[in-house]
Amino acid sequence: TGKQLAVDFVGRFENLAVDFDYVRQHVTPEATLGHKNKTPNKSDYREVYTPEMIEIVRKVYARDIELLEYEF
């Protein structure tokens, strides 16, 4: 896309444990990753978002979706 991010590393939620470990090793080795407000429902967002919700997210996060090469 020709656009650049102003950071050296971007962690992804889908790789949270591995990416957090990478950051932890480079920044704060003693850091831990807690989990609060855990949702008991493990539904895929595509099963619970309405078409209107999808459009809102698509518009609000358009730049992130493009820069991070996500498909939504």
C-alpha positions in Angstrom: 0.0 0.0 0.0 3.0 2.3 0.4 1.9 3.4 3.8 4.1 2.7 6.8 3.4 2.2 10.5 5.4 4.3 13.0 6.2 1.3 15.2 8.7 -1.6 15.0 6.3 -4.4 15.9 2.5 -4.9 15.8 1.2 -7.8 17.8 -2.0 -9.5 16.7 -4.8 -10.7 18.9 -4.9 -14.0 17.1 -1.2 -14.6 18.1 -1.6 -12.9 21.5 0.5 -15.3 23.7 3.4 -15.5 21.2 3.4 -11.8 20.4 3.1 -10.8 24.1 6.1 -13.1 24.9 8.1 -11.4 22.1 7.3 -7.9 23.6 7.9 -9.1 27.1 11.4 -10.4 26.2 12.3 -7.0 24.6 10.7 -4.6 27.1 9.8 -6.0 30.5 10.8 -9.7 31.1 8.8 -9.9 34.3 5.5 -8.8 32.8 2.5 -11.1 32.8 -0.6 -11.1 30.7 -3.8 -11.3 32.7 -7.3 -12.0 31.4 -10.2 -9.9 32.7 -13.8 -9.8 31.6 -13.5 -13.2 29.9 -16.5 -13.8 27.7 -18.1 -17.2 28.2 -19.5 -17.1 24.6 -16.9 -18.2 22.1 -19.0 -17.3 19.0 -17.3 -16.1 15.9 -18.0 -12.4 15.4 -19.4 -13.2 12.0 -22.2 -15.2 13.7 -23.3 -12.3 16.0 -22.6 -9.1 14.1 -25.5 -7.7 12.2 -24.8 -6.3 8.7 -25.1 -2.8 10.2 -22.5 -3.6 12.9 -20.1 -4.9 10.2 -20.4 -1.7 8.2 -19.8 0.5 11.3 -16.6 -1.5 12.2 -15.5 -1.6 8.5 -15.8 2.3 8.4 -14.3 3.0 11.8 -11.4 0.7 11.4 -10.8 1.0 7.6 -7.2 2.2 8.0 -6.3 -0.5 10.4 -7.9 -3.2 8.3 -5.9 -2.0 5.3 -2.6 -1.4 7.0 -2.6 -4.7 8.8 -4.0 -6.6 5.8 -7.0 -8.0 7.6 -10.2 -9.1 5.8 -13.4 -8.1 7.4 
